[in-house]
Each structure stands twice: as C-alpha cells, then as structure tokens.
Amino acid sequence: MLRRILELAVTGLRQSVPVGGLFALGWQPAVALAVYWLESVLLAGVAVAMCYRLRAQTSRAAIAAARAEGDHACASALDAEARRAADAGVNPGDVMLFHWGSLGVFGGFFTGILVILMGNGRIEPLDWAELKDAATAMAVVVGLGFILEWVTAPRPQVALVQARVDACNSRWALLWLLGFGGTLAMALTGRPQVFFLVFAGLKATWEMWGLLTRTFGWKASPGRAPQATPRRPA
C-alpha cells in the first residue's frame, strides 16, 4: 500500500510539472510539450532498468547458485519467474530499442514541426532557459520516483515490471497522438493552451486512474494476480 501511495504521489507530481509550468510560470506551450517527450524518454529508461533487474535476479547464474546451495524451492521459483518474464515480453533490449528508437523518431518529427512553425511565425522562438528549467524539473521528479521504486521494490516481480512497460506503451500512444494531431491543431487554431489543457487532462486521467483503483481497491485490477517474490535465505 505504501509503495502505491508513493507511486500515486510521484505520478501526480509528474503531471504537475508541465501543467504548472505552463499556467503558473508562463512556459511556452512548445516547452511544456517537449517536457512530455522527455518524460517518456526518462520513464522508458526506468522501465528498461527494471527489466534488467528482473533479468539479473532470475538469471541462469542465480538459479544455479540457488541449486548449488541446496535451495531447490528457491531455484524452482526463480525458474518459474524467468519463464513468466519471457512470456510477458519484458526483455530489456527489446523495450529499449522500441521505445528509445521510436521516441527518437518522434523527437525528430516534433523538432521539424516546431522549426517550420517558428519560421512561419506561427509560434514564438523557443526559450532555451525555460526548456532547461523544465527538463531539470522533470528529470528530478522521475529520478525521485525511480529511487523510491528501487527502495520499496528491491526485487521487482514480473507483474510490476510489466506494468511499467505497459505504462510506457500507453504513454507512447498518447504522445504520438499529440505529435500527429496536437502540434498542428495548436498552430491552426492559435490557441495552444486550450489543446494543451485537454491533452494534459487526458494524460493525467489515463495514467492515474489505474493507480487509484489498485491503491484504494475501487475495483479488481485486471490481468495478473500478484505472485510471491522468490527470496534467498539469509
């Protein structure tokens, strides 16, 4: 419960960085949208790191070590967890290639659109000091969340790691929706704040609803039942 409450707090804080920056600090809409891209890049990195942790703790070396110590129950549990990880598709290399590769493509697309819009005078030139402050704020919040996750889940289960990867997939879909439709809509309507507010509300609702239902038990969480984490004896 504590881990989920902390996760909920950090998720809410992540949503507040671009929204607060735009409406309270007067950031440019382009800066706030760039922060969403950076958030996706950083959170994909967190998911990849968790995939590596899961692979290390269920590796053949870990299983062999448990068997060598005569702990066959732990070895069997680790082997079963490794099979679940394989079935879940949480291979760190695949996750990294897909998300960072596609986010790199999106970043290039987004940059090109912004350059065109700035050149046509549709939006004002980017404020690099604002962008630096925004990127720093988001990196601090994501880093805080990663540290809390590392401390509260030292041996992540497959269900937790897959939840992080699934969240990256959902965020990826929303980001591409923003990239192909939102940037042009902002330029054509001349009201970027309105579109940004709609997108921010959609994103916050999408990301936080599942956390709220799991944290407070409003309804059964879909998918997998929690599984016991295999532990090595002290």
C-alpha positions as CSV (number, residue, x, y, z in Angstrom):
1,M,0.0,0.0,0.0
2,L,2.8,2.4,0.9
3,R,4.5,1.8,-2.4
4,R,1.3,2.5,-4.3
5,I,0.6,5.7,-2.4
6,L,4.2,6.9,-3.1
7,E,3.8,6.0,-6.8
8,L,0.5,7.9,-6.9
9,A,2.1,11.0,-5.4
10,V,5.1,10.9,-7.8
11,T,2.8,10.4,-10.8
12,G,0.7,13.4,-9.7
13,L,3.9,15.4,-9.3
14,R,5.0,14.4,-12.9
15,Q,1.6,15.7,-14.3
16,S,2.0,19.0,-12.4
17,V,5.4,19.8,-13.9
18,P,4.3,20.8,-17.4
19,V,0.8,22.0,-16.4
20,G,2.2,24.1,-13.6
21,G,5.0,25.4,-15.8
22,L,2.6,26.5,-18.5
23,F,-0.2,28.0,-16.4
24,A,1.7,29.2,-13.3
25,L,5.2,30.0,-14.6
26,G,4.2,31.1,-18.1
27,W,6.2,28.5,-20.0
28,Q,5.8,28.3,-23.7
29,P,3.4,25.6,-24.9
30,A,6.2,24.1,-27.0
31,V,8.4,23.9,-23.9
32,A,5.6,22.1,-22.0
33,L,5.1,19.6,-24.9
34,A,8.9,19.0,-25.1
35,V,8.8,18.1,-21.4
36,Y,6.2,15.4,-22.2
37,W,8.6,13.9,-24.7
38,L,11.5,14.0,-22.2
39,E,9.2,12.4,-19.6
40,S,8.5,9.5,-21.9
41,V,12.3,9.0,-22.6
42,L,13.2,9.0,-18.9
43,L,10.4,6.7,-17.9
44,A,11.3,4.3,-20.7
45,G,14.8,4.3,-19.2
46,V,13.3,3.4,-15.8
47,A,11.3,0.5,-17.4
48,V,14.5,-0.8,-19.1
49,A,16.4,-0.6,-15.8
50,M,13.7,-2.6,-14.1
51,C,13.7,-5.2,-16.9
52,Y,17.5,-5.6,-16.3
53,R,17.0,-6.0,-12.6
54,L,14.4,-8.7,-13.2
55,R,16.6,-10.5,-15.7
56,A,19.5,-10.4,-13.3
57,Q,17.6,-11.8,-10.3
58,T,16.1,-14.6,-12.5
59,S,19.3,-15.4,-14.5
60,R,20.6,-18.8,-15.0
61,A,23.5,-17.9,-12.7
62,A,21.1,-17.0,-9.9
63,I,19.2,-20.3,-10.4
64,A,22.4,-22.3,-10.5
65,A,23.6,-20.6,-7.3
66,A,20.4,-21.5,-5.5
67,R,20.6,-25.1,-6.6
68,A,24.3,-25.3,-5.6
69,E,23.3,-24.1,-2.1
70,G,20.6,-26.9,-2.0
71,D,17.7,-24.4,-2.1
72,H,15.7,-26.2,-4.7
73,A,12.5,-24.4,-3.8
74,C,14.1,-21.0,-4.5
75,A,15.7,-22.3,-7.7
76,S,12.3,-23.6,-8.9
77,A,10.6,-20.3,-8.0
78,L,13.3,-18.3,-9.8
79,D,13.0,-20.5,-12.9
80,A,9.2,-20.1,-12.9
81,E,9.6,-16.3,-12.6
82,A,12.1,-16.3,-15.5
83,R,9.5,-18.1,-17.7
84,R,6.9,-15.6,-16.7
85,A,9.2,-12.8,-17.7
86,A,9.8,-14.4,-21.1
87,D,6.1,-14.8,-21.6
88,A,5.5,-11.2,-20.6
89,G,7.9,-9.8,-23.2
90,V,9.9,-7.7,-20.8
91,N,13.2,-8.2,-22.5
92,P,15.3,-5.1,-21.7
93,G,16.9,-4.9,-25.1
94,D,13.6,-5.1,-26.9
95,V,12.0,-2.5,-24.7
96,M,14.9,-0.1,-25.1
97,L,15.1,-0.5,-28.9
98,F,11.3,0.1,-29.4
99,H,10.8,3.0,-27.0
100,W,14.0,4.9,-27.4
101,G,14.1,4.3,-31.2
102,S,10.5,5.4,-31.8
103,L,10.9,8.3,-29.3
104,G,14.0,9.4,-31.2
105,V,11.9,9.4,-34.4
106,F,9.2,11.4,-32.7
107,G,11.7,13.9,-31.4
108,G,13.0,14.5,-34.9
109,F,9.4,14.9,-36.2
110,F,8.4,17.2,-33.4
111,T,11.6,19.3,-33.8
112,G,11.0,19.6,-37.5
113,I,7.4,20.8,-37.0
114,L,8.5,23.4,-34.4
115,V,11.2,24.7,-36.8
116,I,8.6,25.1,-39.5
117,L,6.1,26.8,-37.3
118,M,8.7,29.2,-35.8
119,G,9.9,30.0,-39.3
120,N,6.4,30.8,-40.4
121,G,5.8,33.0,-37.3
122,R,3.0,30.7,-36.1
123,I,4.7,30.3,-32.7
124,E,7.4,32.3,-31.0
125,P,11.0,31.1,-30.9
126,L,11.9,28.6,-28.2
127,D,13.1,29.9,-24.8
128,W,16.1,27.7,-24.1
129,A,16.3,28.8,-20.5
130,E,12.7,27.7,-19.9
131,L,13.4,24.4,-21.6
132,K,16.4,23.8,-19.4
133,D,14.4,24.5,-16.2
134,A,11.6,22.3,-17.4
135,A,13.9,19.5,-18.3
136,T,15.6,19.7,-15.0
137,A,12.4,19.7,-13.1
138,M,11.1,16.6,-14.9
139,A,14.4,14.8,-14.5
140,V,14.3,15.4,-10.7
141,V,10.8,14.1,-10.4
142,V,11.4,11.0,-12.5
143,G,14.7,10.4,-10.6
144,L,12.8,10.6,-7.3
145,G,10.3,8.1,-8.4
146,F,13.0,5.7,-9.6
147,I,14.8,5.9,-6.2
148,L,11.5,5.3,-4.3
149,E,10.8,2.3,-6.6
150,W,14.3,0.9,-6.1
151,V,13.9,1.2,-2.3
152,T,10.3,-0.1,-2.0
153,A,10.6,-2.9,-4.6
154,P,14.2,-4.2,-4.3
155,R,13.2,-7.5,-6.0
156,P,10.5,-6.5,-8.6
157,Q,8.1,-9.1,-9.7
158,V,7.1,-9.7,-13.3
159,A,3.7,-8.1,-12.8
160,L,5.3,-4.9,-11.6
161,V,7.9,-4.7,-14.4
162,Q,5.3,-5.4,-17.0
163,A,3.0,-2.7,-15.5
164,R,5.9,-0.2,-16.0
165,V,6.4,-1.4,-19.6
166,D,2.6,-1.2,-20.3
167,A,2.5,2.3,-18.9
168,C,5.3,3.3,-21.3
169,N,3.3,1.8,-24.2
170,S,0.2,3.8,-23.2
171,R,2.3,7.0,-22.9
172,W,3.8,6.3,-26.2
173,A,0.4,6.1,-27.9
174,L,-0.7,9.3,-26.4
175,L,2.5,11.1,-27.3
176,W,2.2,10.1,-31.0
177,L,-1.4,11.2,-31.0
178,L,-0.2,14.5,-29.7
179,G,2.6,14.7,-32.2
180,F,0.5,14.0,-35.3
181,G,-2.6,16.0,-34.3
182,G,-1.9,18.2,-31.5
183,T,1.0,20.3,-32.8
184,L,-0.8,21.1,-36.0
185,A,-4.0,21.8,-34.1
186,M,-2.2,24.3,-31.9
187,A,-0.8,26.1,-34.9
188,L,-4.0,26.2,-36.9
189,T,-6.3,27.2,-34.0
190,G,-3.9,29.7,-32.5
191,R,-5.0,28.5,-29.0
192,P,-2.2,26.2,-27.9
193,Q,-3.1,26.4,-24.2
194,V,-6.6,25.1,-24.8
195,F,-5.3,22.0,-26.6
196,F,-2.6,21.5,-24.1
197,L,-5.0,21.6,-21.2
198,V,-7.2,18.9,-22.9
199,F,-4.2,16.7,-23.6
200,A,-2.8,17.2,-20.1
201,G,-6.2,16.2,-18.5
202,L,-6.5,13.2,-20.8
203,K,-2.9,12.0,-19.9
204,A,-3.3,12.6,-16.2
205,T,-6.6,10.7,-16.1
206,W,-5.2,7.9,-18.2
207,E,-2.1,7.4,-16.0
208,M,-3.7,7.9,-12.6
209,W,-6.9,6.0,-12.9
210,G,-5.3,2.6,-12.8
211,L,-3.2,3.6,-9.8
212,L,-6.2,4.9,-7.9
213,T,-8.2,1.7,-8.5
214,R,-5.3,-0.5,-7.4
215,T,-4.3,1.6,-4.4
216,F,-7.8,2.1,-2.9
217,G,-9.4,-1.1,-4.2
218,W,-12.2,0.5,-6.1
219,K,-12.4,-2.4,-8.5
220,A,-10.4,-5.6,-9.2
221,S,-7.2,-4.8,-11.1
222,P,-7.3,-6.6,-14.5
223,G,-4.7,-9.0,-15.6
224,R,-2.3,-10.9,-13.4
225,A,-2.7,-11.9,-9.8
226,P,0.2,-10.9,-7.6
227,Q,2.8,-13.6,-7.2
228,A,5.2,-14.3,-4.4
229,T,8.7,-13.0,-4.8
230,P,11.2,-15.8,-4.5
231,R,13.7,-15.0,-1.8
232,R,17.0,-16.4,-1.0
233,P,17.6,-17.4,2.6
234,A,19.9,-15.1,4.7
